[in-house]
């Protein structure tokens, strides 16, 4: 998830109150097979992303998750099991639960353990599409702790020196609580551009940036009709980060993805993701929580007071603009693209659910 200004809703978009949209999404997901509690958790993650302008992880994911549940790729009634051999670390076996269900549980587990031990790490094994990873580290930061998260998924990105898909567009996220400012939230993938942007450029017929995407055999291209793979951010830096995240998540929790994907075993191509969430209690490092968040505010304020570069509209820290947009959309409603709204309302009609009113 990037933190860039989002334009006003385009023609045809509808605005729906955020609370109503969350209840609507939850009702659809419950009809799709999730429990009421898990449906609400999953809907909260989608609305959180939509309020921040991250449409790729917003309400468009509801139909996709309904399909995952219908096909049995995602488990609507998972048996989440916590495995732990030491107080400050644990692994949650997700049993193919949707990512929001498994990672929200992991975030809460990490917070509870870090409260006692100062630091805690919780791995997640065998989940299905994690959603906006920034949500889970923000969930940790809301409790006054620092949150870090890593995800590894199915290889869909190039790797420096490799022909074709090699590693995943694995994201990382860091959330740091502040006192009077929005928390710092760094949420980024290891790819130069997202797969969704390639599809969007293909639909619009617009060229892609240089060194951002490649053909199936790994040849860089700006032609969206030929591009199928995103290329790593910063070349070897991005591909190296993705490989490291595979080791820190999948291999660490005993569920390797990369090696099985590139093996001769057909099961290696079955969709799955793994994750690692870490919670740090600032008080475990000396000083009080209030001293820490005050120092965070001071640091962010210092950054924002620096001279503004020519052509820039201001100095922003990661997460600042998306937090402001979330406040705006909480008041004015969340814009939903016509195609997504049509898909949601058609699914609602199938389930006998009345869609919310628009504003």
Buried (B, 14 or more C-beta within 10 A) or exposed (E): BEBEEBEEBEEEBBBBBBEBBBBBBBBBBBBBBBBEEBBBBBBBBBBBBBBBBBBBBBBBBBBEBBEBBEEEBBBBEBEBEEEEEEEBBBBBBBBBBBBBBBBBBBBBBBBBBBBEBBBBBBBBBBBBBBBBBBBBBBBBBBBBBBBBBBBBBBBBBBBBEEEBBBBBBBBBBBBBBBBEBBBBBBBBBBBBBBBEBBBBBBEEEEEBEEBBBBBEEBEBBBEBEBBBBBBBBBBEEBBBBBBBBBEBBBBBBEBBBBEBBEEEEEEBEBBBBBBBBBBBBBBBEEEEBEEBBBBBBEBBEEEBEEEEEEEEEEBBBBBBBBBBBBEEBBEEBBBBBEEBBEBBBEBBEEEEBEBBEBE
